[in-house]
Amino acid sequence: MSQPILFGIDRLISDPALRQPLHGRRIALLAHPASVTADLTHSLDALAALPDLELSAAFGPQHGLRGDKQDNMVESPDFLDPQLGIPVFSLYGEVRRPTDAMMETFDVLLVDLQDLGCRIYTFITTLRYILEAAARHGKSVWVLDRPNPAGRPVEGLTLRDGWESFVGAGPMPMRHGLTMGELGQWFIATLELDVDYRVITMQGWQPDSAPGYGWPPECSWINPSPNAPNLSMARAYAGTVMLEGATLSEGRGTTRPLELFGAPDIDARAVIAEMRAFAPHWLAGCKLRECWFEPTFHKHAGKQCNGVQIHCEGPYYDHTAFKPWRIQALAFKAIRRLYPDYALWRDFAYEYEHDRLAIDLINGSPLLRDWVDNPASTPDDLDEISHHDEQAWLTSRSTFLLY
């Protein structure tokens, strides 16, 4: 019988010996709405209840410490926690990197963030910025580890040099297959940081085990960001996040965001047929279904969209075969083949970048867009460059695996 799963926060709270090095030091917490204990207490409240810890500050990433922003790219302010009386600093407000004054409020920063296993998810960029600041200021960083709900598979192009951004923390593929604790080790090695770093590992996490394959089915799902409502979204996200760089709706303003895509002016049935004709082998491990939806906000708000939902659950899901990044790339390619002049790429500012197309920023280079827009390109062309990146990452990341 497998042992019960314990996340890092639960191990820290239940084991006084793990907390012993924190005695007499000022503690800060970087957390968000999904930062909860096994009994669903927010981690800030759970840590504040421990008599042997001195909480001096807290930090919130994009969308806030306890969750306050529904849409992307909406900033959160600093505030004073009304219960605890400690400052709560926003790392998605006036600054993205912690200031010197913020760093002076603590000795050890505990990082308890639920990730989705995708390079573009900004919590991992915030982790990088925190580690860099901690190295400069001589502060300690402890990651209280949590599962990567997308599991260990790796997919996508590696971010190219010079394409770093708030949605591109470093040279990794779109789907990296690491936990936050493992990513911290990778950042420290890659950036050659001298920082006091520790991971409070999980107990009993089995990323290759059915049916969750990364997400333990006995654990409650809490949205780590407002449009991350379930495990299906987490699985599809390494592909569907590219829709943020397109004019198609990614389902924001519906109850299944980032599991579907569509627009008022496409024929979804024809798109699915073209996808199956062009690269059927990329569609393994899931089921595509034509659907209709009307976003209540965001792209195509109030308009009926014909779309495609990616079903990656139940009998249709094969964890090792499922390739969400290729599926979304294929959808773009099918639309480009069916509608050569379709205005597919979003051309307005994205994550504070005004000079580069969002689709290129998301992919860490123009390579994906070039493949979609080239009438002569084949599935093998994209496979060739991405397979090289994926294999290189599988080799390099192996040093950092903790589970």
C-alpha atoms as a printed R data frame, in Angstrom:
    type eleno elety resid chain resno       x      y       z
1   ATOM     1    CA   MET     A     1   0.000  0.000   0.000
2   ATOM     2    CA   SER     A     2   1.401  3.398  -0.977
3   ATOM     3    CA   GLN     A     3   2.105  5.949   1.725
4   ATOM     4    CA   PRO     A     4  -0.229  8.963   2.016
5   ATOM     5    CA   ILE     A     5   0.842 12.036   0.104
6   ATOM     6    CA   LEU     A     6   2.117 14.980   2.103
7   ATOM     7    CA   PHE     A     7   2.993 18.272   0.422
8   ATOM     8    CA   GLY     A     8   5.904 20.344   1.685
9   ATOM     9    CA   ILE     A     9   3.710 22.685   3.746
10  ATOM    10    CA   ASP     A    10   2.123 19.749   5.586
11  ATOM    11    CA   ARG     A    11   5.491 18.194   6.390
12  ATOM    12    CA   LEU     A    12   6.810 21.518   7.697
13  ATOM    13    CA   ILE     A    13   3.780 22.020   9.933
14  ATOM    14    CA   SER     A    14   3.675 18.469  11.266
15  ATOM    15    CA   ASP     A    15   7.397 18.070  11.964
16  ATOM    16    CA   PRO     A    16   8.936 20.501  14.505
17  ATOM    17    CA   ALA     A    17  12.401 19.188  13.637
18  ATOM    18    CA   LEU     A    18  12.045 20.518  10.080
19  ATOM    19    CA   ARG     A    19  11.197 23.954  11.495
20  ATOM    20    CA   GLN     A    20  14.050 24.018  13.968
21  ATOM    21    CA   PRO     A    21  16.440 25.933  11.644
22  ATOM    22    CA   LEU     A    22  13.789 28.674  11.381
23  ATOM    23    CA   HIS     A    23  13.733 29.459  15.101
24  ATOM    24    CA   GLY     A    24  14.716 33.038  15.857
25  ATOM    25    CA   ARG     A    25  14.613 34.070  12.209
26  ATOM    26    CA   ARG     A    26  12.097 36.356  10.507
27  ATOM    27    CA   ILE     A    27   9.958 34.337   8.107
28  ATOM    28    CA   ALA     A    28   8.166 35.523   4.958
29  ATOM    29    CA   LEU     A    29   5.821 33.482   2.784
30  ATOM    30    CA   LEU     A    30   5.283 33.666  -0.982
31  ATOM    31    CA   ALA     A    31   1.892 32.092  -1.660
32  ATOM    32    CA   HIS     A    32  -1.351 32.250  -3.623
33  ATOM    33    CA   PRO     A    33  -4.928 30.896  -3.298
34  ATOM    34    CA   ALA     A    34  -3.924 27.252  -3.868
35  ATOM    35    CA   SER     A    35  -1.337 27.448  -1.080
36  ATOM    36    CA   VAL     A    36  -3.311 25.409   1.413
37  ATOM    37    CA   THR     A    37  -2.664 22.589   3.856
38  ATOM    38    CA   ALA     A    38  -4.217 19.137   3.688
39  ATOM    39    CA   ASP     A    39  -7.222 20.432   5.660
40  ATOM    40    CA   LEU     A    40  -7.539 23.401   3.221
41  ATOM    41    CA   THR     A    41  -6.240 26.058   5.623
42  ATOM    42    CA   HIS     A    42  -4.358 28.779   3.765
43  ATOM    43    CA   SER     A    43  -0.643 28.338   4.349
44  ATOM    44    CA   LEU     A    44  -0.245 31.858   5.741
45  ATOM    45    CA   ASP     A    45  -2.847 31.172   8.423
46  ATOM    46    CA   ALA     A    46  -1.398 27.735   9.188
47  ATOM    47    CA   LEU     A    47   2.119 29.115   9.625
48  ATOM    48    CA   ALA     A    48   0.865 32.069  11.684
49  ATOM    49    CA   ALA     A    49  -0.747 29.609  14.109
50  ATOM    50    CA   LEU     A    50   2.631 28.003  14.936
51  ATOM    51    CA   PRO     A    51   4.048 29.501  18.157
52  ATOM    52    CA   ASP     A    52   7.646 28.758  17.186
53  ATOM    53    CA   LEU     A    53   7.657 30.823  13.966
54  ATOM    54    CA   GLU     A    54   7.871 34.591  13.574
55  ATOM    55    CA   LEU     A    55   6.080 35.707  10.417
56  ATOM    56    CA   SER     A    56   7.287 39.135   9.333
57  ATOM    57    CA   ALA     A    57   5.955 39.534   5.775
58  ATOM    58    CA   ALA     A    58   4.140 37.849   2.913
59  ATOM    59    CA   PHE     A    59   4.351 38.069  -0.865
60  ATOM    60    CA   GLY     A    60   1.765 37.474  -3.562
61  ATOM    61    CA   PRO     A    61   2.537 36.605  -7.221
62  ATOM    62    CA   GLN     A    62   0.314 37.306 -10.232
63  ATOM    63    CA   HIS     A    63  -3.385 37.231  -9.234
64  ATOM    64    CA   GLY     A    64  -2.572 37.897  -5.570
65  ATOM    65    CA   LEU     A    65  -1.798 36.194  -2.256
66  ATOM    66    CA   ARG     A    66  -5.338 35.084  -1.573
67  ATOM    67    CA   GLY     A    67  -6.692 35.656  -5.064
68  ATOM    68    CA   ASP     A    68  -8.194 38.879  -6.277
69  ATOM    69    CA   LYS     A    69  -7.736 39.259 -10.028
70  ATOM    70    CA   GLN     A    70  -9.771 37.333 -12.588
71  ATOM    71    CA   ASP     A    71  -8.137 38.411 -15.835
72  ATOM    72    CA   ASN     A    72  -4.529 38.325 -17.002
73  ATOM    73    CA   MET     A    73  -2.239 41.331 -16.656
74  ATOM    74    CA   VAL     A    74  -4.223 43.040 -13.902
75  ATOM    75    CA   GLU     A    75  -1.957 44.283 -11.148
76  ATOM    76    CA   SER     A    76  -2.358 43.715  -7.411
77  ATOM    77    CA   PRO     A    77  -1.441 46.317  -4.760
78  ATOM    78    CA   ASP     A    78   0.599 45.974  -1.574
79  ATOM    79    CA   PHE     A    79  -1.466 45.881   1.608
80  ATOM    80    CA   LEU     A    80  -1.378 45.162   5.339
81  ATOM    81    CA   ASP     A    81  -2.831 41.785   6.283
82  ATOM    82    CA   PRO     A    82  -5.857 42.671   8.452
83  ATOM    83    CA   GLN     A    83  -5.577 39.585  10.675
84  ATOM    84    CA   LEU     A    84  -1.824 39.320  11.098
85  ATOM    85    CA   GLY     A    85  -0.773 42.935  10.775
86  ATOM    86    CA   ILE     A    86   2.171 42.083   8.499
87  ATOM    87    CA   PRO     A    87   2.931 43.688   5.129
88  ATOM    88    CA   VAL     A    88   1.852 41.776   2.032
89  ATOM    89    CA   PHE     A    89   3.960 42.739  -0.975
90  ATOM    90    CA   SER     A    90   2.762 42.314  -4.542
91  ATOM    91    CA   LEU     A    91   5.211 40.866  -7.044
92  ATOM    92    CA   TYR     A    92   2.727 41.649  -9.788
93  ATOM    93    CA   GLY     A    93   2.043 45.313  -9.133
94  ATOM    94    CA   GLU     A    94   4.465 48.196  -9.338
95  ATOM    95    CA   VAL     A    95   7.341 45.698  -9.417
96  ATOM    96    CA   ARG     A    96   7.979 42.182 -10.688
97  ATOM    97    CA   ARG     A    97  11.209 41.733  -8.754
98  ATOM    98    CA   PRO     A    98  11.344 42.229  -4.984
99  ATOM    99    CA   THR     A    99  12.849 45.559  -3.980
100 ATOM   100    CA   ASP     A   100  15.703 45.994  -1.513
101 ATOM   101    CA   ALA     A   101  13.214 47.250   1.069
102 ATOM   102    CA   MET     A   102  11.057 44.140   0.637
103 ATOM   103    CA   MET     A   103  14.081 41.879   1.020
104 ATOM   104    CA   GLU     A   104  14.972 43.550   4.315
105 ATOM   105    CA   THR     A   105  11.710 42.406   5.936
106 ATOM   106    CA   PHE     A   106  12.746 38.750   6.346
107 ATOM   107    CA   ASP     A   107  15.605 36.310   6.841
108 ATOM   108    CA   VAL     A   108  14.034 33.214   5.261
109 ATOM   109    CA   LEU     A   109  11.440 33.169   2.480
110 ATOM   110    CA   LEU     A   110   9.167 30.144   2.293
111 ATOM   111    CA   VAL     A   111   7.836 29.594  -1.237
112 ATOM   112    CA   ASP     A   112   4.572 27.639  -1.377
113 ATOM   113    CA   LEU     A   113   3.216 27.946  -4.925
114 ATOM   114    CA   GLN     A   114   1.190 25.412  -6.874
115 ATOM   115    CA   ASP     A   115   2.611 25.341 -10.412
116 ATOM   116    CA   LEU     A   116   1.065 23.956 -13.622
117 ATOM   117    CA   GLY     A   117   4.252 22.584 -15.162
118 ATOM   118    CA   CYS     A   118   4.426 25.074 -18.025
119 ATOM   119    CA   ARG     A   119   7.257 27.518 -18.778
120 ATOM   120    CA   ILE     A   120   4.912 30.430 -19.389
121 ATOM   121    CA   TYR     A   121   3.255 30.190 -15.969
122 ATOM   122    CA   THR     A   122   4.587 33.291 -14.255
123 ATOM   123    CA   PHE     A   123   5.032 31.762 -10.796
124 ATOM   124    CA   ILE     A   124   8.256 30.104 -11.944
125 ATOM   125    CA   THR     A   125   9.595 33.435 -13.211
126 ATOM   126    CA   THR     A   126   8.786 34.922  -9.809
127 ATOM   127    CA   LEU     A   127  10.747 32.042  -8.226
128 ATOM   128    CA   ARG     A   128  13.734 32.929 -10.408
129 ATOM   129    CA   TYR     A   129  13.550 36.612  -9.456
130 ATOM   130    CA   ILE     A   130  13.283 35.705  -5.754
131 ATOM   131    CA   LEU     A   131  16.337 33.437  -5.951
132 ATOM   132    CA   GLU     A   132  18.374 36.125  -7.701
133 ATOM   133    CA   ALA     A   133  17.407 38.697  -5.057
134 ATOM   134    CA   ALA     A   134  18.118 36.244  -2.222
135 ATOM   135    CA   ALA     A   135  21.599 35.619  -3.616
136 ATOM   136    CA   ARG     A   136  22.317 39.361  -3.665
137 ATOM   137    CA   HIS     A   137  20.958 39.979  -0.166
138 ATOM   138    CA   GLY     A   138  22.236 36.851   1.581
139 ATOM   139    CA   LYS     A   139  18.720 35.563   2.325
140 ATOM   140    CA   SER     A   140  17.558 31.950   2.565
141 ATOM   141    CA   VAL     A   141  14.859 30.455   0.335
142 ATOM   142    CA   TRP     A   142  12.935 27.307   1.188
143 ATOM   143    CA   VAL     A   143  10.535 25.808  -1.355
144 ATOM   144    CA   LEU     A   144   7.682 23.872   0.209
145 ATOM   145    CA   ASP     A   145   7.231 21.489  -2.688
146 ATOM   146    CA   ARG     A   146   3.984 20.604  -4.448
147 ATOM   147    CA   PRO     A   147   3.102 18.293  -7.346
148 ATOM   148    CA   ASN     A   148   3.526 19.154 -10.981
149 ATOM   149    CA   PRO     A   149  -0.042 18.249 -12.031
150 ATOM   150    CA   ALA     A   150   1.021 17.724 -15.655
151 ATOM   151    CA   GLY     A   151   3.521 15.099 -14.504
152 ATOM   152    CA   ARG     A   152   6.930 14.327 -15.948
153 ATOM   153    CA   PRO     A   153   6.398 14.486 -19.762
154 ATOM   154    CA   VAL     A   154   8.439 17.070 -21.660
155 ATOM   155    CA   GLU     A   155   7.314 18.880 -24.798
156 ATOM   156    CA   GLY     A   156   7.948 21.957 -26.872
157 ATOM   157    CA   LEU     A   157  10.699 24.199 -28.135
158 ATOM   158    CA   THR     A   158  13.326 25.506 -25.739
159 ATOM   159    CA   LEU     A   159  13.306 29.250 -25.181
160 ATOM   160    CA   ARG     A   160  16.045 30.804 -27.308
161 ATOM   161    CA   ASP     A   161  18.721 33.161 -26.003
162 ATOM   162    CA   GLY     A   162  17.486 36.741 -25.800
163 ATOM   163    CA   TRP     A   163  13.821 35.730 -25.492
164 ATOM   164    CA   GLU     A   164  13.666 35.761 -21.703
165 ATOM   165    CA   SER     A   165  10.617 37.571 -20.315
166 ATOM   166    CA   PHE     A   166   8.125 37.405 -17.478
167 ATOM   167    CA   VAL     A   167   6.545 34.463 -19.350
168 ATOM   168    CA   GLY     A   168   9.926 32.989 -20.243
169 ATOM   169    CA   ALA     A   169  12.100 32.400 -17.190
170 ATOM   170    CA   GLY     A   170  14.894 30.544 -18.947
171 ATOM   171    CA   PRO     A   171  15.992 28.008 -21.573
172 ATOM   172    CA   MET     A   172  13.502 25.229 -20.915
173 ATOM   173    CA   PRO     A   173  10.811 23.700 -23.137
174 ATOM   174    CA   MET     A   174   7.161 24.670 -22.777
175 ATOM   175    CA   ARG     A   175   6.329 21.596 -20.702
176 ATOM   176    CA   HIS     A   176   9.245 21.094 -18.309
177 ATOM   177    CA   GLY     A   177   8.103 18.232 -16.072
178 ATOM   178    CA   LEU     A   178   9.704 19.575 -12.867
179 ATOM   179    CA   THR     A   179   8.301 20.580  -9.493
180 ATOM   180    CA   MET     A   180   8.920 24.050  -8.058
181 ATOM   181    CA   GLY     A   181  11.548 22.646  -5.722
182 ATOM   182    CA   GLU     A   182  13.356 21.011  -8.632
183 ATOM   183    CA   LEU     A   183  13.068 24.160 -10.745
184 ATOM   184    CA   GLY     A   184  14.705 26.150  -7.951
185 ATOM   185    CA   GLN     A   185  17.703 23.816  -8.081
186 ATOM   186    CA   TRP     A   186  17.839 24.191 -11.863
187 ATOM   187    CA   PHE     A   187  17.718 28.009 -11.671
188 ATOM   188    CA   ILE     A   188  20.512 28.075  -9.096
189 ATOM   189    CA   ALA     A   189  22.724 25.828 -11.239
190 ATOM   190    CA   THR     A   190  21.897 27.524 -14.554
191 ATOM   191    CA   LEU     A   191  22.277 31.086 -13.251
192 ATOM   192    CA   GLU     A   192  25.244 30.118 -11.031
193 ATOM   193    CA   LEU     A   193  23.629 31.634  -7.944
194 ATOM   194    CA   ASP     A   194  25.161 31.467  -4.493
195 ATOM   195    CA   VAL     A   195  22.070 31.182  -2.315
196 ATOM   196    CA   ASP     A   196  21.102 29.253   0.810
197 ATOM   197    CA   TYR     A   197  18.381 27.023  -0.656
198 ATOM   198    CA   ARG     A   198  16.386 24.157   0.731
199 ATOM   199    CA   VAL     A   199  13.473 22.050  -0.540
200 ATOM   200    CA   ILE     A   200  10.965 20.575   1.889
201 ATOM   201    CA   THR     A   201  10.123 17.634  -0.332
202 ATOM   202    CA   MET     A   202   6.795 15.899  -0.663
203 ATOM   203    CA   GLN     A   203   6.178 12.494   0.848
204 ATOM   204    CA   GLY     A   204   4.593  9.874  -1.377
205 ATOM   205    CA   TRP     A   205   4.348 11.797  -4.661
206 ATOM   206    CA   GLN     A   206   4.280  9.348  -7.576
207 ATOM   207    CA   PRO     A   207   4.206 11.349 -10.802
208 ATOM   208    CA   ASP     A   208   3.855  8.338 -13.082
209 ATOM   209    CA   SER     A   209   0.937  6.704 -11.253
210 ATOM   210    CA   ALA     A   210  -2.576  6.444 -12.673
211 ATOM   211    CA   PRO     A   211  -5.097  7.980 -12.650
212 ATOM   212    CA   GLY     A   212  -3.663 11.374 -11.718
213 ATOM   213    CA   TYR     A   213  -0.211 11.127 -13.381
214 ATOM   214    CA   GLY     A   214   1.156 14.020 -11.372
215 ATOM   215    CA   TRP     A   215  -1.922 15.154  -9.485
216 ATOM   216    CA   PRO     A   216  -2.946 12.857  -6.585
217 ATOM   217    CA   PRO     A   217  -6.660 12.171  -7.090
218 ATOM   218    CA   GLU     A   218  -7.278 12.178  -3.335
219 ATOM   219    CA   CYS     A   219  -6.214 15.843  -3.117
220 ATOM   220    CA   SER     A   220  -8.640 18.738  -3.594
221 ATOM   221    CA   TRP     A   221  -8.023 20.923  -6.628
222 ATOM   222    CA   ILE     A   222  -7.898 24.640  -5.859
223 ATOM   223    CA   ASN     A   223  -7.364 27.087  -8.705
224 ATOM   224    CA   PRO     A   224  -3.733 28.299  -8.581
225 ATOM   225    CA   SER     A   225  -4.918 31.090 -10.871
226 ATOM   226    CA   PRO     A   226  -8.494 32.084 -11.722
227 ATOM   227    CA   ASN     A   227  -8.564 30.351 -15.105
228 ATOM   228    CA   ALA     A   228  -6.972 27.086 -13.923
229 ATOM   229    CA   PRO     A   229 -10.148 25.339 -12.759
230 ATOM   230    CA   ASN     A   230  -9.253 21.658 -13.021
231 ATOM   231    CA   LEU     A   231  -6.748 18.958 -13.924
232 ATOM   232    CA   SER     A   232  -7.847 18.815 -17.568
233 ATOM   233    CA   MET     A   233  -6.861 22.442 -17.979
234 ATOM   234    CA   ALA     A   234  -3.482 21.762 -16.363
235 ATOM   235    CA   ARG     A   235  -2.847 18.931 -18.805
236 ATOM   236    CA   ALA     A   236  -3.860 20.936 -21.879
237 ATOM   237    CA   TYR     A   237  -2.257 24.203 -20.784
238 ATOM   238    CA   ALA     A   238   1.199 23.684 -22.330
239 ATOM   239    CA   GLY     A   239  -0.590 23.888 -25.682
240 ATOM   240    CA   THR     A   240  -3.651 26.040 -25.091
241 ATOM   241    CA   VAL     A   241  -1.629 28.813 -23.460
242 ATOM   242    CA   MET     A   242  -0.391 29.626 -26.970
243 ATOM   243    CA   LEU     A   243  -3.913 30.867 -27.690
244 ATOM   244    CA   GLU     A   244  -3.024 33.929 -25.620
245 ATOM   245    CA   GLY     A   245  -0.854 34.878 -28.586
246 ATOM   246    CA   ALA     A   246  -3.666 34.317 -31.085
247 ATOM   247    CA   THR     A   247  -6.913 36.070 -31.960
248 ATOM   248    CA   LEU     A   248  -8.877 32.885 -31.224
249 ATOM   249    CA   SER     A   249 -10.678 32.645 -27.899
250 ATOM   250    CA   GLU     A   250  -9.033 30.317 -25.387
251 ATOM   251    CA   GLY     A   251 -12.318 30.008 -23.542
252 ATOM   252    CA   ARG     A   252 -11.766 32.811 -21.033
253 ATOM   253    CA   GLY     A   253 -15.193 33.990 -20.027
254 ATOM   254    CA   THR     A   254 -16.493 30.403 -20.065
255 ATOM   255    CA   THR     A   255 -16.386 27.705 -17.396
256 ATOM   256    CA   ARG     A   256 -13.778 25.659 -19.337
257 ATOM   257    CA   PRO     A   257 -10.986 28.149 -20.052
258 ATOM   258    CA   LEU     A   258  -7.830 26.862 -21.728
259 ATOM   259    CA   GLU     A   259  -9.412 23.530 -22.590
260 ATOM   260    CA   LEU     A   260 -10.995 24.804 -25.796
261 ATOM   261    CA   PHE     A   261 -10.484 27.287 -28.590
262 ATOM   262    CA   GLY     A   262 -12.648 28.893 -31.224
263 ATOM   263    CA   ALA     A   263 -13.929 32.000 -32.954
264 ATOM   264    CA   PRO     A   264 -17.125 33.190 -34.633
265 ATOM   265    CA   ASP     A   265 -15.569 32.906 -38.097
266 ATOM   266    CA   ILE     A   266 -14.106 29.378 -38.184
267 ATOM   267    CA   ASP     A   267 -15.693 26.031 -39.031
268 ATOM   268    CA   ALA     A   268 -14.567 23.824 -36.156
269 ATOM   269    CA   ARG     A   269 -15.621 20.617 -37.864
270 ATOM   270    CA   ALA     A   270 -13.453 21.491 -40.860
271 ATOM   271    CA   VAL     A   271 -10.560 22.424 -38.543
272 ATOM   272    CA   ILE     A   272 -10.714 19.047 -36.790
273 ATOM   273    CA   ALA     A   273 -10.838 17.238 -40.122
274 ATOM   274    CA   GLU     A   274  -7.813 19.177 -41.374
275 ATOM   275    CA   MET     A   275  -5.897 18.435 -38.161
276 ATOM   276    CA   ARG     A   276  -6.587 14.713 -38.596
277 ATOM   277    CA   ALA     A   277  -5.539 14.816 -42.209
278 ATOM   278    CA   PHE     A   278  -2.301 16.776 -41.658
279 ATOM   279    CA   ALA     A   279  -0.800 15.110 -38.568
280 ATOM   280    CA   PRO     A   280  -3.061 12.377 -37.137
281 ATOM   281    CA   HIS     A   281  -0.225 10.962 -35.005
282 ATOM   282    CA   TRP     A   282  -0.130 14.185 -32.963
283 ATOM   283    CA   LEU     A   283  -3.710 13.665 -31.771
284 ATOM   284    CA   ALA     A   284  -3.095 10.533 -29.700
285 ATOM   285    CA   GLY     A   285  -4.028 10.429 -26.046
286 ATOM   286    CA   CYS     A   286  -7.086 12.684 -26.172
287 ATOM   287    CA   LYS     A   287 -10.367 13.330 -27.973
288 ATOM   288    CA   LEU     A   288 -11.308 16.453 -29.921
289 ATOM   289    CA   ARG     A   289 -14.951 17.536 -29.884
290 ATOM   290    CA   GLU     A   290 -16.679 20.284 -31.824
291 ATOM   291    CA   CYS     A   291 -18.481 22.701 -29.526
292 ATOM   292    CA   TRP     A   292 -20.154 26.107 -29.387
293 ATOM   293    CA   PHE     A   293 -19.521 28.692 -26.695
294 ATOM   294    CA   GLU     A   294 -20.107 32.371 -25.958
295 ATOM   295    CA   PRO     A   295 -17.442 34.084 -23.833
296 ATOM   296    CA   THR     A   296 -18.862 36.482 -21.241
297 ATOM   297    CA   PHE     A   297 -15.634 38.514 -21.270
298 ATOM   298    CA   HIS     A   298 -12.262 38.704 -23.061
299 ATOM   299    CA   LYS     A   299 -11.827 37.818 -26.750
300 ATOM   300    CA   HIS     A   300 -15.087 37.531 -28.749
301 ATOM   301    CA   ALA     A   301 -17.141 38.419 -25.654
302 ATOM   302    CA   GLY     A   302 -20.870 38.047 -26.289
303 ATOM   303    CA   LYS     A   303 -20.345 36.316 -29.632
304 ATOM   304    CA   GLN     A   304 -21.132 32.722 -30.467
305 ATOM   305    CA   CYS     A   305 -17.904 30.885 -31.225
306 ATOM   306    CA   ASN     A   306 -17.549 27.599 -33.056
307 ATOM   307    CA   GLY     A   307 -14.760 25.764 -31.336
308 ATOM   308    CA   VAL     A   308 -12.905 22.633 -30.350
309 ATOM   309    CA   GLN     A   309 -12.639 21.168 -26.868
310 ATOM   310    CA   ILE     A   310  -9.636 19.001 -26.004
311 ATOM   311    CA   HIS     A   311 -10.787 16.113 -23.784
312 ATOM   312    CA   CYS     A   312  -7.819 14.740 -21.843
313 ATOM   313    CA   GLU     A   313  -9.560 12.801 -19.129
314 ATOM   314    CA   GLY     A   314 -11.172  9.431 -18.500
315 ATOM   315    CA   PRO     A   315 -11.093  6.844 -21.291
316 ATOM   316    CA   TYR     A   316  -9.684  9.312 -23.829
317 ATOM   317    CA   TYR     A   317  -6.520 10.141 -21.913
318 ATOM   318    CA   ASP     A   318  -3.164  8.494 -22.479
319 ATOM   319    CA   HIS     A   319  -0.561 10.249 -20.344
320 ATOM   320    CA   THR     A   320   2.524  9.319 -22.352
321 ATOM   321    CA   ALA     A   321   0.888  9.791 -25.769
322 ATOM   322    CA   PHE     A   322  -0.793 13.162 -25.092
323 ATOM   323    CA   LYS     A   323   1.032 16.060 -26.785
324 ATOM   324    CA   PRO     A   324  -0.813 19.306 -25.973
325 ATOM   325    CA   TRP     A   325   1.795 21.640 -27.494
326 ATOM   326    CA   ARG     A   326   1.737 19.799 -30.815
327 ATOM   327    CA   ILE     A   327  -2.068 19.618 -30.769
328 ATOM   328    CA   GLN     A   328  -2.379 23.385 -30.470
329 ATOM   329    CA   ALA     A   329   0.347 23.952 -33.051
330 ATOM   330    CA   LEU     A   330  -1.596 21.635 -35.348
331 ATOM   331    CA   ALA     A   331  -4.800 23.582 -34.757
332 ATOM   332    CA   PHE     A   332  -3.060 26.804 -35.802
333 ATOM   333    CA   LYS     A   333  -1.660 25.044 -38.862
334 ATOM   334    CA   ALA     A   334  -5.073 23.669 -39.840
335 ATOM   335    CA   ILE     A   335  -6.630 27.142 -39.605
336 ATOM   336    CA   ARG     A   336  -3.799 28.623 -41.652
337 ATOM   337    CA   ARG     A   337  -4.262 25.919 -44.332
338 ATOM   338    CA   LEU     A   338  -8.041 26.379 -44.433
339 ATOM   339    CA   TYR     A   339  -7.983 30.188 -44.209
340 ATOM   340    CA   PRO     A   340  -4.603 31.396 -45.554
341 ATOM   341    CA   ASP     A   341  -5.345 35.066 -44.870
342 ATOM   342    CA   TYR     A   342  -6.861 34.584 -41.401
343 ATOM   343    CA   ALA     A   343  -5.625 37.222 -38.913
344 ATOM   344    CA   LEU     A   344  -4.408 34.525 -36.535
345 ATOM   345    CA   TRP     A   345  -1.723 36.290 -34.493
346 ATOM   346    CA   ARG     A   346  -2.551 38.788 -31.778
347 ATOM   347    CA   ASP     A   347  -0.662 42.038 -32.394
348 ATOM   348    CA   PHE     A   348  -1.219 44.059 -29.198
349 ATOM   349    CA   ALA     A   349   0.897 44.311 -26.042
350 ATOM   350    CA   TYR     A   350   1.350 41.174 -23.964
351 ATOM   351    CA   GLU     A   351   2.906 41.000 -20.481
352 ATOM   352    CA   TYR     A   352   4.472 44.451 -20.796
353 ATOM   353    CA   GLU     A   353   6.078 43.638 -24.145
354 ATOM   354    CA   HIS     A   354   5.179 45.977 -26.999
355 ATOM   355    CA   ASP     A   355   7.776 45.210 -29.652
356 ATOM   356    CA   ARG     A   356   7.524 41.430 -30.077
357 ATOM   357    CA   LEU     A   357   4.515 39.344 -31.102
358 ATOM   358    CA   ALA     A   358   2.833 37.587 -28.191
359 ATOM   359    CA   ILE     A   359   2.987 34.198 -29.939
360 ATOM   360    CA   ASP     A   360   6.786 34.520 -30.233
361 ATOM   361    CA   LEU     A   361   7.148 35.692 -26.641
362 ATOM   362    CA   ILE     A   362   5.112 32.697 -25.461
363 ATOM   363    CA   ASN     A   363   7.179 30.215 -27.477
364 ATOM   364    CA   GLY     A   364  10.492 31.848 -26.707
365 ATOM   365    CA   SER     A   365  11.300 32.424 -30.383
366 ATOM   366    CA   PRO     A   366   9.538 32.910 -33.754
367 ATOM   367    CA   LEU     A   367  10.119 29.245 -34.714
368 ATOM   368    CA   LEU     A   368   6.583 28.004 -34.019
369 ATOM   369    CA   ARG     A   369   4.922 30.915 -35.833
370 ATOM   370    CA   ASP     A   370   7.280 30.507 -38.785
371 ATOM   371    CA   TRP     A   371   6.317 26.823 -39.019
372 ATOM   372    CA   VAL     A   372   2.587 27.622 -38.932
373 ATOM   373    CA   ASP     A   373   2.849 30.377 -41.527
374 ATOM   374    CA   ASN     A   374   5.089 28.495 -43.982
375 ATOM   375    CA   PRO     A   375   2.802 26.811 -46.547
376 ATOM   376    CA   ALA     A   376   5.478 24.214 -47.314
377 ATOM   377    CA   SER     A   377   6.244 23.115 -43.741
378 ATOM   378    CA   THR     A   378   5.407 19.573 -42.622
379 ATOM   379    CA   PRO     A   379   4.822 17.886 -39.240
380 ATOM   380    CA   ASP     A   380   8.300 16.370 -39.520
381 ATOM   381    CA   ASP     A   381   9.831 19.850 -39.759
382 ATOM   382    CA   LEU     A   382   8.432 20.842 -36.359
383 ATOM   383    CA   ASP     A   383   9.148 17.440 -34.867
384 ATOM   384    CA   GLU     A   384  12.778 17.667 -35.903
385 ATOM   385    CA   ILE     A   385  13.577 20.904 -34.076
386 ATOM   386    CA   SER     A   386  11.372 20.240 -31.045
387 ATOM   387    CA   HIS     A   387  12.518 16.624 -30.590
388 ATOM   388    CA   HIS     A   388  16.118 17.835 -30.350
389 ATOM   389    CA   ASP     A   389  15.153 20.360 -27.655
390 ATOM   390    CA   GLU     A   390  13.064 17.811 -25.743
391 ATOM   391    CA   GLN     A   391  15.805 15.193 -25.654
392 ATOM   392    CA   ALA     A   392  18.407 17.731 -24.545
393 ATOM   393    CA   TRP     A   393  16.142 18.869 -21.721
394 ATOM   394    CA   LEU     A   394  15.394 15.315 -20.583
395 ATOM   395    CA   THR     A   395  19.133 14.764 -20.245
396 ATOM   396    CA   SER     A   396  19.959 18.030 -18.497
397 ATOM   397    CA   ARG     A   397  17.036 18.024 -16.065
398 ATOM   398    CA   SER     A   398  17.774 14.516 -14.744
399 ATOM   399    CA   THR     A   399  20.336 15.939 -12.290
400 ATOM   400    CA   PHE     A   400  17.617 17.948 -10.539
401 ATOM   401    CA   LEU     A   401  14.909 15.302 -10.042
402 ATOM   402    CA   LEU     A   402  13.991 14.772  -6.390
403 ATOM   403    CA   TYR     A   403  11.310 12.095  -6.871
